[in-house]
Amino acid sequence: MLAYDRRGRGPGLVLLPGLGSSATDTWGSLVDALAAEYTVVLPDLPGSGRTPLPGGRRTAKRGCCRPSPVPAFPDDPPQSQERTLMHVHFLVHEAFEAPGAYARWALDRGYTVTYSRLYAGERLPPAAGDIDLLIVMGGPQSPATTTAECPHFDAAAEMSLITSCAAAGKAVVGVCLGAQLLGEALGAPCLPSPEPEVGSFPVTLTEAGRQHPLFRGFDETFDTGHWHRDMPGLTADAAVLARSDGCPRQIVAYGRFLYGFQCHMEFDRDIVESLIASAKEEIAALRGHRFVQQPEELRRTDHRATNQRLELFLDRLAADYTAA
């Protein structure tokens, strides 16, 4: 039987995968845009994604068709090593803030992937349940945004779910708004960032970041995506792992399995194009800020090396979680 995802409402539309890939990976952030008008069906063909080959058992292996600008390290799991399957759940606030490389990583590993597409009216899980890794994506909201201002965004309910996951020992990764919600859920209010950042700019690992096992071997400074005005708060035992010239809290470790990424290591060209379309006036209004790039420059960035670094971090996080 073929495994498949089904999204949206309307006339049926089947999106087939590319060779050796899942349909979700092949079509990327276009899926959410199409799901606004169609019932989109994304099958995983035999031997790809979650559908095993006939007579074979399902294993999760790293894809073999992507560039590898970030080297493997001698004590990392071999690329062919079977992985314990996990349940990864995404909270997606807006279609233009798609999970990108986070979702491709989870699907490439053969993990169970589920979504709460809040902009489409999908519900939050009531509690941690069988979720192993909760990934809370970004959005134009802030933790202070009310349901009166944005009916599909309930910050209190999201923070309750984050707290449930943290208390149950689950892994949580918050991205941009998600990082701010993670900090708030743990008792640390978010703050305005010293500078707005839109585009691709370097972040630098702190001493804590250089010593952290999940970032072992990373370049001390590397480029990544940004799209924010705020930054996450810090709990008493939080450790800042990376900073930038525009924001001192780019990556924060709140616990062994709890991480906030103010930066966007998941960006790809489709996501950036969607963000440009959603924020043309905002970008134009920020022209002249030293950490704000305009659309022509945003479109020139190749995010694949950053995606590879993110995958390495996520592989290490998953290995640590399943070994605990």
C-alpha positions in Angstrom: 0.0 0.0 0.0 1.3 3.5 -0.9 1.8 5.9 1.9 0.5 9.4 1.1 -0.3 12.8 2.5 -3.6 14.6 1.7 -4.0 18.4 2.1 -6.5 21.1 1.3 -10.0 21.0 -0.1 -11.4 21.3 -3.6 -10.8 19.4 -6.9 -8.4 16.5 -6.7 -4.7 17.0 -7.7 -2.1 14.3 -7.5 1.5 15.4 -7.3 4.0 12.7 -8.2 7.5 12.6 -6.7 10.7 12.9 -8.5 13.0 9.9 -8.9 14.2 8.7 -5.4 12.3 11.4 -3.6 9.0 11.8 -1.8 6.3 13.9 -3.4 6.4 16.4 -0.5 10.2 16.9 -1.0 9.8 17.2 -4.8 7.1 19.9 -4.6 8.3 21.7 -1.5 6.5 24.9 -0.4 4.3 24.8 -3.5 2.2 22.2 -1.8 0.6 24.6 0.7 -0.1 27.1 -2.0 -1.9 24.5 -4.2 -3.8 23.2 -1.1 -5.5 26.5 -0.9 -7.5 25.6 -4.0 -7.2 21.8 -4.5 -7.3 18.6 -2.5 -3.6 17.7 -3.0 -2.6 14.0 -2.8 1.2 13.4 -2.4 2.0 9.6 -2.7 5.3 8.1 -1.8 6.2 5.5 -4.5 7.7 2.2 -3.5 11.2 2.7 -2.2 10.8 6.4 -1.4 9.5 8.2 1.7 7.4 6.0 3.8 6.5 3.3 1.2 8.7 0.3 1.4 9.9 -1.8 -1.6 7.8 -4.9 -2.2 8.8 -7.5 0.4 11.2 -5.2 2.1 10.9 -3.6 5.5 10.9 0.2 5.9 14.2 1.8 6.8 15.1 5.5 7.0 18.3 6.5 5.2 19.8 9.7 4.2 19.1 10.8 0.6 21.9 10.3 -1.9 21.0 12.9 -4.5 21.9 16.2 -2.7 25.1 18.2 -2.6 27.1 17.7 0.6 28.9 21.0 1.3 29.1 20.1 5.0 31.3 17.1 5.6 30.4 14.1 7.8 32.4 13.7 11.0 34.1 10.4 11.9 31.9 9.7 14.9 28.6 10.6 13.4 26.3 7.8 12.4 27.1 6.3 9.0 24.7 7.5 6.2 23.4 4.0 5.7 22.7 3.3 9.3 19.1 2.5 10.1 17.3 5.0 12.4 14.6 4.6 15.0 11.5 6.0 13.5 10.1 9.2 15.1 6.9 11.2 15.0 7.6 14.7 13.9 4.7 17.2 14.2 4.8 20.7 12.7 2.9 23.8 13.8 2.6 26.0 10.6 1.2 29.4 11.1 1.2 30.6 7.5 1.4 29.0 4.0 4.3 31.3 3.2 6.3 30.2 6.3 6.6 26.6 5.1 8.9 24.1 7.0 11.2 23.7 4.1 14.4 21.8 5.0 12.9 20.7 8.3 10.1 18.8 6.6 12.4 17.5 3.9 14.8 16.1 6.6 12.0 14.3 8.4 10.5 12.8 5.2 13.9 11.8 3.9 14.5 9.9 7.1 11.2 8.1 6.8 9.8 9.6 10.0 6.1 9.9 10.6 5.3 13.5 9.7 2.1 15.3 10.7 1.0 19.0 10.5 -1.2 21.5 12.2 -1.7 24.0 9.4 -3.2 26.7 11.6 -3.9 29.1 8.8 -6.1 26.5 7.2 -8.1 25.9 10.4 -6.4 22.7 11.4 -6.4 22.0 15.1 -3.5 21.8 17.6 -2.9 18.4 19.2 -4.3 18.7 22.8 -1.1 17.4 24.4 2.3 15.8 23.6 0.8 12.4 23.0 3.0 10.3 20.7 4.9 13.3 19.3 8.6 12.8 19.6 9.7 16.1 18.0 7.5 19.2 17.9 8.7 21.9 15.4 7.0 25.3 15.7 7.5 27.4 12.6 7.6 31.2 12.2 5.0 33.7 11.2 4.2 37.5 11.2 2.6 37.2 14.6 4.3 37.7 18.0 3.6 35.9 21.2 1.5 38.9 22.2 -0.8 38.7 19.2 -4.4 38.0 20.3 -7.0 35.8 18.7 -9.0 38.9 18.1 -6.1 40.2 15.9 -5.4 36.8 14.3 -8.2 34.2 14.8 -6.1 31.2 13.7 -3.2 32.0 16.1 -3.7 31.1 19.8 -0.4 31.8 21.5 -1.6 30.5 24.9 -2.8 27.1 23.4 0.5 26.7 21.5 2.5 27.5 24.6 0.5 24.9 26.5 1.4 22.3 23.9 5.0 23.3 24.1 4.9 23.0 27.9 3.3 19.6 27.6 6.0 18.4 25.2 8.8 19.8 27.4 7.3 18.2 30.6 7.0 14.8 28.8 10.7 14.9 27.8 9.9 15.4 24.1 12.1 17.4 21.7 11.0 20.9 20.7 12.5 23.1 18.0 11.1 26.6 17.7 11.9 28.7 14.6 11.6 32.5 14.6 8.2 33.1 16.2 8.4 29.4 17.3 11.6 30.2 19.2 9.9 33.2 20.9 6.9 31.0 21.9 9.3 28.3 23.3 11.0 30.9 25.4 7.7 32.4 26.6 6.4 28.9 27.4 9.4 28.4 29.6 8.9 31.7 31.4 11.2 34.0 29.3 9.4 36.9 27.5 10.6 37.7 24.0 12.2 41.1 23.3 12.7 43.4 20.3 15.9 42.5 18.4 18.5 45.4 18.3 18.2 45.3 14.5 15.6 44.0 12.0 17.1 41.2 9.8 15.8 40.2 6.4 18.1 38.1 4.1 21.2 36.0 4.4 23.8 37.1 7.0 26.4 35.3 9.0 25.9 34.0 12.5 28.8 33.2 14.8 28.9 30.3 17.4 29.5 31.4 20.9 31.9 29.5 23.2 28.9 27.5 24.4 28.0 26.8 20.8 31.5 25.7 19.8 31.5 23.3 22.8 28.0 22.0 22.2 27.9 18.4 20.9 25.1 19.0 18.4 27.2 21.8 16.7 30.5 20.0 16.9 32.6 20.6 13.7 30.5 23.5 12.5 32.3 26.5 11.1 32.5 29.1 13.8 30.8 31.6 11.4 28.3 30.6 8.7 25.6 32.3 6.6 22.0 31.6 7.2 18.6 33.1 6.5 16.8 35.8 8.6 13.4 37.4 8.7 12.5 39.0 12.0 12.3 42.0 14.3 12.1 40.3 17.7 14.2 37.7 19.5 13.5 34.9 22.1 13.8 35.5 25.8 16.3 33.7 28.0 15.6 31.5 31.0 18.1 31.3 33.8 19.7 28.1 32.5 19.4 28.9 28.8 22.6 29.0 26.7 23.0 31.2 23.7 24.8 29.1 21.1 25.0 31.6 18.2 24.7 35.3 17.6 24.9 37.8 14.8 25.8 41.4 14.5 22.1 42.3 14.3 20.8 39.9 17.0 22.6 38.5 20.1 20.2 35.4 20.3 20.2 33.5 17.1 20.3 29.9 18.5 19.4 29.2 22.1 19.5 25.9 24.0 16.8 25.8 26.6 17.5 22.2 27.6 18.8 18.9 26.3 16.0 18.5 23.7 14.7 22.2 23.6 16.2 24.6 21.0 15.2 28.0 19.6 16.4 29.1 16.2 15.7 32.8 15.6 17.5 32.3 12.3 16.0 30.4 9.3 18.2 27.5 8.4 15.3 25.9 6.6 14.9 28.6 3.8 14.9 27.6 0.2 14.2 29.6 -2.9 10.5 28.8 -2.9 10.0 29.9 0.7 11.9 33.1 0.1 9.8 33.8 -3.0 6.6 33.3 -0.9 7.9 35.6 1.8 8.8 38.3 -0.7 5.2 38.1 -2.1 3.7 38.3 1.4 5.8 41.3 2.6 6.7 43.5 -0.3 5.6 46.7 1.5 7.5 45.8 4.7 10.7 45.0 2.8 10.5 48.3 0.9 9.8 50.2 4.2 13.0 48.7 5.7 15.2 49.7 2.7 18.4 51.3 4.1 18.7 49.1 7.2 22.1 47.5 7.3 20.7 43.9 7.8 17.8 44.1 5.3 18.2 42.8 1.8 15.9 43.7 -1.1 14.1 41.2 -3.3 16.8 41.1 -6.1 19.4 40.2 -3.5 17.2 37.8 -1.6 16.6 35.8 -4.7 20.4 35.3 -5.4 21.1 33.3 -2.2 21.7 29.6 -2.4 20.5 28.0 0.9 21.7 24.4 0.3 24.8 24.6 2.5 22.7 26.0 5.3 20.1 23.3 4.9 22.9 20.7 5.1 24.1 22.1 8.4 20.5 22.0 9.7 20.2 18.4 8.7 23.3 17.5 10.6 22.0 19.2 13.7 18.7 17.5 13.4 20.3 14.1 12.9 22.3 14.6 16.1 19.3 15.8 18.0 17.3 12.7 16.9 20.1 10.4 17.8 20.4 11.9 21.2 16.7 11.8 21.8 16.2 8.2 20.7 19.3 7.1 22.8 17.9 8.7 26.0 
